[in-house]
Amino acid sequence: MTITRGAKVCIASLVALAAALALTSGIGGRPPAQDGGRADYAGQRIRFIVPTEAGGGFDTTLRQLQPYLEEQLGATVMVQNLPGAATAIGTNAALHADQNCMTMIFHGVPHLPFSYLTQDVDYGLADLAPVGGVSIEPGVLRVRNDAPWRSFEELVEDARRRPGQIRTSVSVRTSNNYVGMLAIEQAFGVDFNIVSYDGGGPARTALLSGEVDATHAGAFNSLSLDSATRVLTVQQARNRWADITDNAPPTTGPGNVPVTPNSSNYSIWAPATCRHGYPLRYGAMVEALRAAMRDPEYVAALSALGEASKLEYLEPEQLLRVAEASDAEIRGILRRDPTAFTSNP
């Protein structure tokens, strides 16, 4: 979907409204007087914008981290959900809020590149500064337990014999799931019938109902299907999540060459103006996240939920490289097919 001029005006209006509401509610606290490092955050209220609905993956992951980040900062983290326009509403709000490192955004890759590469917005990757990666949702390919393919190789061979006939669901077209399926098609020279749905839930339900033959989904997001389905492959260089993915092999193409790794990476970003104008505060936020991610109590809390293996801390430069690689991959797909993410399945 490409946002029209009228929709762009609507986004700008919603951003202005969100900023006004933030000011009247006190979110963000008073701005620090000077760039003095972590002490500037002590006793403050720092706004973390989540550009998706409450209760989703972004929101849940941030709220799990929230108390440990607050402890490191000595501040209150105020979570504000601003969903809409494929995360553009929340992202714009963060970029047009205060310019003194008191507003952060909890975003994801490839969600962030998708938001500016497939829509008419006035920001890009250079307008944000990476604070650090928090978690990873590796892409997997699931089939029902009664599916005829016992391995990923058998599935690919069948797709080669019957081009376009094996139906595979993805959450939406602007997702790592769809990009992952395109990478598999390109690596093996096969053609799947990729069907996009309005979210991961419907895409997974379609597999259980028999509407599709397979689904490309997140390893953790698709755990609800565990008893009725099995994982054929994990689209990473190695499978570090064997306990929740049926010990499935990593996705490798002809010549045992790994297929382009696929995942959704949840992460914290700041406006670029924060890093450039207030480098000590930006550095303090980076250090606070780094320390929170290493907190034994945080790891233990996620272990109790069976989610510790989703933790994937990335230093700012590592996160930036992941985002740049996603940006390049999406741009490459758009060069080959400008309608890849907008045409109907």
C-alpha positions as CSV (number, residue, x, y, z in Angstrom):
1,M,0.0,0.0,0.0
2,T,1.2,3.5,-0.9
3,I,-0.1,6.3,1.3
4,T,-1.8,9.0,-0.8
5,R,-1.3,12.7,-0.3
6,G,-4.6,12.9,1.7
7,A,-3.5,10.0,3.9
8,K,-0.2,11.7,4.5
9,V,-1.9,14.8,5.7
10,C,-4.0,12.5,8.0
11,I,-0.8,11.0,9.4
12,A,0.6,14.4,10.1
13,S,-2.6,15.4,11.9
14,L,-2.5,12.3,14.0
15,V,1.2,12.9,14.8
16,A,0.4,16.4,16.0
17,L,-2.5,15.2,18.1
18,A,-0.3,12.5,19.6
19,A,2.4,15.0,20.5
20,A,-0.2,17.3,22.1
21,L,-1.6,14.5,24.1
22,A,1.9,13.5,25.3
23,L,2.5,17.1,26.5
24,T,-0.8,17.4,28.3
25,S,-0.3,14.0,30.0
26,G,3.2,14.8,31.1
27,I,4.8,11.9,29.2
28,G,8.4,12.6,28.7
29,G,8.9,14.7,31.9
30,R,10.8,17.9,32.1
31,P,13.8,18.1,29.7
32,P,17.2,17.8,31.4
33,A,19.1,21.1,31.7
34,Q,22.2,19.9,30.1
35,D,23.8,16.9,28.5
36,G,25.4,15.4,31.6
37,G,25.0,11.7,31.0
38,R,23.0,9.2,32.9
39,A,22.3,11.5,35.9
40,D,20.1,13.5,33.5
41,Y,17.6,10.7,33.4
42,A,17.3,10.2,37.2
43,G,13.8,10.9,38.3
44,Q,12.6,11.6,34.8
45,R,9.7,10.2,32.8
46,I,11.0,8.9,29.4
47,R,8.5,8.2,26.7
48,F,8.9,5.0,24.7
49,I,6.6,5.0,21.7
50,V,5.4,1.6,20.4
51,P,4.1,2.0,16.8
52,T,1.8,-1.0,17.1
53,E,-1.2,-2.0,19.1
54,A,-1.1,-2.8,22.8
55,G,-0.7,-6.5,23.5
56,G,1.3,-7.3,20.3
57,G,4.9,-8.5,20.0
58,F,6.5,-5.1,20.3
59,D,4.4,-4.0,23.2
60,T,4.8,-7.3,25.2
61,T,8.6,-7.4,24.7
62,L,9.1,-3.8,25.8
63,R,6.9,-4.2,28.9
64,Q,8.9,-7.3,29.8
65,L,12.1,-5.2,29.6
66,Q,10.6,-2.1,31.2
67,P,11.3,-2.6,34.9
68,Y,14.9,-3.6,34.3
69,L,15.5,-0.6,32.0
70,E,13.9,1.7,34.6
71,E,16.3,0.4,37.2
72,Q,19.3,1.1,35.1
73,L,18.1,4.6,34.1
74,G,16.8,5.6,37.5
75,A,13.8,6.9,35.6
76,T,10.2,6.0,34.7
77,V,9.6,4.5,31.3
78,M,6.2,5.6,30.0
79,V,5.0,3.3,27.2
80,Q,2.7,4.9,24.6
81,N,1.1,2.9,21.8
82,L,0.6,4.9,18.6
83,P,-0.4,2.3,16.0
84,G,-1.3,3.0,12.4
85,A,-0.1,3.3,8.8
86,A,2.2,0.3,9.1
87,T,4.1,1.9,12.0
88,A,4.5,5.3,10.3
89,I,2.2,7.1,12.8
90,G,4.3,6.1,15.8
91,T,7.6,6.6,14.0
92,N,6.7,10.1,12.9
93,A,5.5,11.0,16.4
94,A,8.9,10.0,17.8
95,L,10.8,11.9,15.2
96,H,8.7,15.1,15.7
97,A,8.7,15.0,19.4
98,D,11.2,16.6,21.8
99,Q,14.8,16.8,20.5
100,N,16.6,16.1,23.7
101,C,16.6,12.2,24.1
102,M,13.4,12.1,26.2
103,T,11.5,10.1,23.5
104,M,12.6,6.7,22.2
105,I,10.8,4.3,19.9
106,F,10.6,0.5,20.2
107,H,10.6,-0.7,16.6
108,G,11.6,-3.7,14.6
109,V,13.5,-4.8,11.5
110,P,12.2,-5.2,8.8
111,H,9.2,-3.2,10.0
112,L,11.2,0.0,10.1
113,P,12.5,-0.3,6.5
114,F,9.1,-1.4,5.2
115,S,7.5,1.7,6.8
116,Y,9.5,4.2,4.7
117,L,10.2,2.1,1.6
118,T,6.6,1.2,0.8
119,Q,4.9,4.4,2.0
120,D,5.1,8.1,1.2
121,V,6.7,9.4,4.4
122,D,9.3,12.0,5.1
123,Y,11.8,9.9,7.1
124,G,14.3,7.2,6.4
125,L,16.9,5.1,8.2
126,A,19.3,8.0,8.6
127,D,16.7,9.9,10.7
128,L,17.0,7.3,13.5
129,A,19.9,6.3,15.7
130,P,20.1,2.6,16.9
131,V,20.2,2.1,20.7
132,G,20.3,-1.7,20.6
133,G,18.6,-4.9,19.7
134,V,16.5,-6.7,22.3
135,S,15.1,-9.9,20.7
136,I,14.9,-12.0,17.6
137,E,12.0,-13.8,16.0
138,P,13.6,-16.3,13.6
139,G,11.6,-17.3,10.5
140,V,10.5,-20.9,10.2
141,L,8.4,-22.9,7.8
142,R,5.7,-25.0,9.4
143,V,3.4,-27.7,8.0
144,R,0.7,-29.8,9.6
145,N,1.6,-33.1,11.2
146,D,-0.3,-34.9,8.4
147,A,1.6,-33.1,5.6
148,P,3.2,-35.5,3.0
149,W,6.6,-33.9,3.3
150,R,8.9,-35.3,5.9
151,S,11.7,-32.7,5.2
152,F,12.2,-29.3,3.7
153,E,14.0,-30.9,0.8
154,E,10.9,-33.0,0.0
155,L,8.8,-29.8,0.0
156,V,11.2,-28.0,-2.4
157,E,11.3,-31.0,-4.8
158,D,7.5,-31.1,-4.8
159,A,7.3,-27.4,-5.5
160,R,9.7,-27.9,-8.4
161,R,7.4,-30.6,-9.8
162,R,4.2,-28.5,-9.2
163,P,5.1,-24.8,-9.6
164,G,2.6,-22.5,-8.0
165,Q,0.4,-25.2,-6.5
166,I,1.7,-25.4,-2.9
167,R,-0.1,-22.8,-0.9
168,T,2.0,-21.0,1.7
169,S,0.6,-18.4,4.1
170,V,2.4,-15.3,5.4
171,S,1.1,-12.7,7.8
172,V,1.1,-9.7,5.4
173,R,3.1,-8.8,2.4
174,T,5.1,-6.2,4.2
175,S,6.6,-8.7,6.5
176,N,9.8,-10.7,7.0
177,N,7.6,-13.8,6.4
178,Y,6.9,-12.8,2.8
179,V,10.5,-11.7,2.2
180,G,11.6,-15.1,3.6
181,M,9.4,-17.0,1.1
182,L,10.7,-14.9,-1.8
183,A,14.3,-15.7,-0.7
184,I,13.5,-19.4,-0.7
185,E,11.9,-19.2,-4.1
186,Q,14.9,-17.4,-5.5
187,A,17.5,-19.7,-3.9
188,F,15.9,-22.9,-5.2
189,G,14.3,-21.6,-8.4
190,V,10.8,-22.7,-7.4
191,D,7.4,-21.1,-7.3
192,F,5.1,-21.3,-4.3
193,N,1.5,-19.9,-4.2
194,I,2.2,-17.3,-1.4
195,V,-1.0,-16.2,0.2
196,S,-0.9,-13.1,2.4
197,Y,-3.4,-12.5,5.3
198,D,-4.3,-9.7,7.6
199,G,-1.9,-10.6,10.3
200,G,0.0,-13.6,11.7
201,G,-3.1,-15.1,13.5
202,P,-5.2,-15.6,10.4
203,A,-2.2,-16.8,8.5
204,R,-1.5,-19.5,11.1
205,T,-5.2,-20.4,11.4
206,A,-5.3,-21.0,7.6
207,L,-2.7,-23.7,8.0
208,L,-4.7,-25.5,10.8
209,S,-7.9,-25.3,8.7
210,G,-6.2,-26.7,5.6
211,E,-6.7,-23.5,3.6
212,V,-3.0,-23.5,3.0
213,D,-0.3,-26.2,3.0
214,A,2.4,-24.4,4.9
215,T,3.1,-21.2,6.7
216,H,6.1,-19.0,7.1
217,A,6.0,-17.6,10.6
218,G,8.1,-16.6,13.6
219,A,9.4,-19.4,15.7
220,F,8.0,-18.0,19.0
221,N,4.8,-16.4,17.5
222,S,3.8,-19.8,16.0
223,L,4.4,-21.9,19.2
224,S,0.6,-22.1,19.6
225,L,0.6,-24.4,16.6
226,D,3.2,-26.7,18.1
227,S,1.0,-29.7,18.9
228,A,-0.7,-29.8,15.4
229,T,2.3,-28.8,13.2
230,R,6.0,-29.4,12.8
231,V,8.8,-27.2,11.6
232,L,10.6,-28.2,8.4
233,T,13.4,-25.6,8.5
234,V,14.7,-22.5,10.4
235,Q,15.7,-19.7,8.0
236,Q,19.0,-18.9,9.8
237,A,22.6,-19.9,9.4
238,R,22.2,-22.2,12.4
239,N,19.3,-23.4,14.5
240,R,19.8,-21.9,18.0
241,W,16.1,-22.7,18.9
242,A,16.1,-26.5,18.5
243,D,13.9,-27.0,21.6
244,I,11.0,-25.1,20.1
245,T,11.5,-25.9,16.4
246,D,11.6,-29.7,16.3
247,N,15.4,-29.5,15.9
248,A,14.8,-28.6,12.3
249,P,17.8,-27.9,10.1
250,P,18.8,-24.4,9.0
251,T,17.7,-23.4,5.5
252,T,20.5,-24.1,3.0
253,G,20.3,-23.8,-0.8
254,P,22.1,-25.7,-3.6
255,G,25.7,-26.4,-2.7
256,N,24.9,-26.2,1.0
257,V,24.9,-22.4,0.8
258,P,22.8,-20.8,3.5
259,V,19.7,-19.0,2.2
260,T,19.4,-15.3,3.2
261,P,18.7,-15.4,7.0
262,N,15.2,-14.3,7.9
263,S,14.0,-12.9,11.2
264,S,12.1,-10.1,12.9
265,N,14.4,-8.1,15.3
266,Y,12.8,-6.0,18.0
267,S,14.9,-3.1,19.0
268,I,15.2,0.4,20.5
269,W,15.9,3.5,18.4
270,A,16.3,7.2,19.2
271,P,15.8,10.1,16.9
272,A,19.1,10.9,15.1
273,T,18.9,14.4,16.7
274,C,19.3,12.7,20.1
275,R,22.6,11.1,19.2
276,H,24.0,14.2,17.4
277,G,22.8,16.8,19.8
278,Y,23.0,15.0,23.1
279,P,25.7,12.3,22.7
280,L,26.1,11.7,26.5
281,R,22.4,11.1,27.0
282,Y,22.4,8.8,23.9
283,G,25.3,6.9,25.3
284,A,23.6,6.7,28.7
285,M,20.6,5.1,27.0
286,V,22.8,2.6,25.1
287,E,24.6,1.6,28.3
288,A,21.3,1.3,30.3
289,L,19.9,-1.1,27.7
290,R,23.2,-3.1,27.6
291,A,23.1,-3.5,31.4
292,A,19.4,-4.3,31.5
293,M,19.8,-7.0,28.9
294,R,22.5,-8.7,31.1
295,D,20.4,-8.5,34.3
296,P,20.1,-12.0,35.7
297,E,16.6,-11.3,37.0
298,Y,15.4,-10.3,33.5
299,V,16.9,-13.5,31.9
300,A,15.4,-15.6,34.7
301,A,11.9,-14.0,34.2
302,L,12.0,-14.8,30.5
303,S,13.3,-18.3,31.2
304,A,10.3,-18.9,33.4
305,L,8.1,-18.1,30.4
306,G,10.2,-20.3,28.1
307,E,11.3,-17.2,26.1
308,A,14.9,-16.7,27.1
309,S,16.1,-17.9,23.8
310,K,14.4,-15.0,22.0
311,L,16.9,-12.6,23.6
312,E,19.3,-11.2,21.0
313,Y,21.2,-8.2,22.3
314,L,22.8,-6.2,19.4
315,E,25.2,-3.3,19.9
316,P,24.1,-0.1,18.1
317,E,26.4,-0.8,15.1
318,Q,25.3,-4.4,14.8
319,L,21.6,-3.3,14.8
320,L,22.4,-0.7,12.2
321,R,24.0,-3.3,9.9
322,V,20.9,-5.6,10.3
323,A,18.7,-2.7,9.3
324,E,20.9,-1.7,6.4
325,A,20.8,-5.3,5.1
326,S,17.0,-5.4,5.4
327,D,16.8,-2.1,3.6
328,A,19.0,-3.4,0.8
329,E,17.0,-6.6,0.5
330,I,13.7,-4.8,0.3
331,R,15.0,-2.4,-2.2
332,G,16.3,-5.3,-4.3
333,I,12.9,-6.9,-4.3
334,L,11.3,-3.6,-5.4
335,R,13.7,-3.1,-8.2
336,R,12.8,-6.6,-9.6
337,D,9.1,-6.0,-9.0
338,P,7.8,-2.5,-8.0
339,T,4.4,-4.0,-7.1
340,A,5.9,-6.9,-4.9
341,F,4.4,-5.5,-1.7
342,T,1.3,-3.9,-3.1
343,S,-0.3,-6.2,-5.6
344,N,-2.9,-8.7,-4.5
345,P,-1.8,-12.3,-3.9
